[in-house]
């Protein structure tokens, strides 16, 4: 019976699952080819006579500007007028005073058109809460490289791009599409139980999206390793594989969040807006939490070159920490799975065009969504991290509380209107008809 149900659902959903998988793989293929082509173009330029001539021209321009700066220094001295001139022709951060020659110099790298051929830039980080630093290629450098499916930038700000977007879309449409057709009614009127139906759909969808992610990642990594000489890939292959594995786990978590949204929402527009609003709120909370973890880890360090934009995998770069993070993700996925299965069995499709299909969930979800939105949009760790006076900090906190209350009230009214739109419209129409009759 289980194989019959799986075959039936596969027959219905194979087009959507295969299409998402192919698009996923094409995305990995196109990104790999495009980014490695850029690297190859830079590699050819960096080894050409044109690059040598450009370097020489840059050095001449640098020497000329240094002479002009020192001439102005002799004219103005170490005055505000001199530094205004410096700021007008170059970046002040690039100008240093050489004690041995008693002349101002410009950083050699400022005018250099040379681009490093190493695939990843190294990041200077603090080591073990000491004033010692070390340079490594870390998780953030993989994100910033732009060569891989997982995005370009801070993880919490890029969940709606490329790699993770496939998980979100696949999760939401898994059950939602059935609500707009008679297929779900066909399944529910068959001999299969609701529990078996949703479990089979979840298993099939999970297998399809994970397999698609693995194949797309393999294509992406293969192109990078085939088109770029290995001596320029300055990172362990096993580290890359492990990091992509963790990213797939995060994608799977987003899949199950989207799956739950697709199960309880009956309207496309409001459902998608609510889902993406929730995920955006999660990214805000995640960014604040990571900032606070950074503060706790490095608040005792002075003179650190550790970058401020961080993520959990940069803060805790060891494999052991990644395993712990993945275990936490697995627990969340298991919880979401159980909640989805239970709620699916309780849904009635008599009112399947409503915003929230479960009537008993409308008020709890309205309160939760309002509180969540207020917290996500107003919570700011800068009041903890920045050295502020107590009075100033209290003023900021009071202002944030007022903002949170205002956001809560606005979102509460919005969700009430969306949930009871039909009743509100019926009431207004009835009132309008009565007023028309009285005239």
Secondary structure, 3 states (H helix, E strand, C coil): CHHHHHHHHHHHHHHHHHHHHHHHHHHHHHHHHHHHHHHHHHHHHHCCHHHHHHHHHHHHHHHHHHHHHHHHHHHHCCCHHHHHHHHHHCCHHHEEEECCCCEEEECCCCCCCCCCCCCCCCEEEECCCCCCEEEECCHHHHHHHCCCCCCCCCHHHCCCCHHHHHHHHHHHHHHHHHHCCCHHHHHHCCCCCHHHHHHHHHHHHHHHHHHHHHHHHHHHHHHHHHHCCHHHCCCCHHHHHHHHHHHHHHHHHHHHHHHHHHHHECCHHHHHHHHHHHHHHHHHHHHHHHHHHHHHHHCCCCCCCCCCCCCHHHHCCCHHHHHHHHHHHHHHHHHHHHHHHHHHHHCCCCCCCCCECCCCHHHHHHHHHHHHHHHHHHCCCHHHHCCCCHHHHHHHHHHHHHHHHHHHHHHHHHHHHHHCHHHHHHHHHHHHHHHHHHC
